[in-house]
Amino acid sequence: MAMNQWDPFKDMTTLKERMDKLFEDSLTRSRTTEQEFPMGSWKPAVDIYETDDKVVLKADLPGIEQRDIDLRIEDGTLILNGERKFEPVEKQEDFHRIERAYGAFHRTFRLPSTVDQTRIEAKHKDGVLEVTLFKREDTRPRQIKVEVK
């Protein structure tokens, strides 16, 4: 059984992020009434994980066409822009409730110095954008053989 070292600061950071999102969501909801049309900026959920040879970012972008996604790198920052368009079949007055967020979004992620900014792959499938950022060869961990004499 593998043992994991507990990091209280990681848990505190996670808690802070969740509290920030809770307050942000509640303030956004309090400024709009049930009848208002919820347009404006929103933030798609993103997961980021790292392996020995790459950093992977996955963003939930349901209902967004590939042509409405703008992904770029500028000055060591990955920039994700896009828009989820509201295209009602009926008039706005015919809706009982509109809870999904629509409109433009903008996310930025500072890249670690280990990432090779020329080797990046991006795939968009089933509403999930997956961006793979490969690490530079010289920064990857490598095994060093120790000889016993």
C-alpha positions in Angstrom: 0.0 0.0 0.0 1.4 3.4 -1.0 1.5 6.1 1.6 0.7 9.7 0.6 2.0 12.6 2.6 -0.7 14.9 3.8 -0.3 18.5 2.7 -2.5 20.8 4.7 -1.8 23.8 2.5 -3.0 22.0 -0.6 -6.3 21.3 1.2 -6.6 24.9 2.3 -6.0 26.1 -1.3 -8.7 23.8 -2.6 -11.0 25.0 0.1 -10.3 28.6 -0.7 -10.9 28.0 -4.5 -14.2 26.3 -3.7 -15.3 29.2 -1.4 -14.3 31.8 -4.0 -16.4 30.0 -6.6 -19.3 29.7 -4.1 -19.3 33.5 -3.4 -18.8 34.3 -7.1 -21.7 32.1 -8.1 -24.0 33.5 -5.4 -23.1 37.1 -6.2 -23.7 36.5 -9.9 -27.1 34.9 -9.2 -28.2 37.7 -6.8 -27.6 40.3 -9.4 -29.9 38.6 -11.9 -33.5 37.7 -11.4 -35.1 34.5 -12.7 -36.6 36.4 -15.6 -33.4 37.9 -16.9 -31.4 36.5 -19.7 -28.1 35.2 -18.3 -25.6 36.4 -20.8 -22.0 37.4 -20.2 -18.8 35.9 -19.2 -18.5 32.5 -17.6 -15.6 30.1 -16.9 -15.6 26.6 -18.2 -14.4 23.9 -15.7 -10.8 22.9 -16.3 -8.7 20.0 -15.0 -4.9 20.1 -15.3 -2.6 17.2 -14.5 1.1 16.5 -15.1 3.1 13.3 -15.9 6.8 12.8 -16.4 6.6 13.9 -20.1 3.6 16.2 -20.4 1.1 18.6 -18.9 -2.5 18.0 -19.9 -5.4 20.5 -19.6 -9.0 19.3 -20.1 -11.7 21.9 -20.4 -15.5 21.2 -20.4 -16.9 23.0 -23.4 -20.3 21.4 -24.0 -22.4 22.9 -26.8 -19.4 24.8 -28.2 -18.4 24.3 -31.8 -14.7 24.0 -32.6 -14.8 27.1 -34.7 -15.9 29.1 -31.6 -12.7 28.1 -29.6 -9.6 30.2 -29.8 -6.5 28.6 -28.2 -3.1 30.4 -28.3 0.2 30.9 -26.4 1.6 34.3 -25.7 4.6 35.0 -23.5 4.5 31.7 -21.7 0.7 31.8 -21.1 -1.9 29.5 -22.6 -5.0 31.5 -23.5 -8.4 29.9 -24.0 -11.2 32.1 -25.4 -14.5 31.2 -26.9 -18.2 31.6 -26.8 -21.3 29.5 -26.2 -24.0 31.0 -28.3 -27.7 31.1 -27.3 -29.8 30.1 -30.2 -33.4 29.7 -28.9 -35.9 27.9 -31.1 -38.7 29.9 -29.4 -38.8 33.5 -28.1 -37.1 34.3 -24.8 -40.5 34.9 -23.3 -41.4 31.2 -23.9 -38.7 29.9 -21.6 -39.6 28.9 -18.1 -36.0 28.8 -16.9 -32.6 29.5 -18.4 -29.8 28.2 -16.1 -27.0 27.3 -18.5 -24.4 30.0 -19.0 -24.0 31.6 -22.4 -21.7 34.2 -23.8 -18.0 34.7 -24.1 -15.4 33.1 -21.8 -11.7 33.8 -21.2 -9.2 31.6 -19.3 -5.4 32.0 -19.0 -2.9 29.6 -17.6 0.7 30.3 -16.9 2.9 27.6 -18.4 5.8 26.0 -16.4 9.2 26.6 -17.8 9.5 22.8 -18.4 6.9 23.0 -21.3 8.1 23.0 -24.9 5.9 25.7 -26.4 6.5 24.4 -29.9 5.1 20.9 -29.2 1.4 21.3 -28.3 -1.6 19.2 -29.4 -5.2 20.0 -29.0 -8.3 17.8 -29.5 -12.0 18.7 -29.1 -14.3 15.7 -28.7 -17.7 15.2 -27.0 -17.6 18.7 -25.5 -14.2 18.3 -23.9 -11.1 20.2 -25.1 -7.9 18.3 -24.3 -4.6 20.3 -24.7 -1.4 18.3 -24.3 1.7 20.3 -23.6 4.9 18.2 -24.0 7.8 18.8 -21.7 11.3 19.7 -23.0 13.6 16.8 -23.2 16.2 18.4 -21.0 13.8 19.0 -18.1 12.3 15.5 -18.0 13.3 13.3 -15.0 15.8 10.6 -15.9 17.2 7.6 -14.1 20.9 7.7 -13.1 22.5 4.3 -12.6 24.6 4.1 -9.5 27.4 1.6 -9.6 28.5 -0.2 -6.5 32.3 -0.7 -6.1 
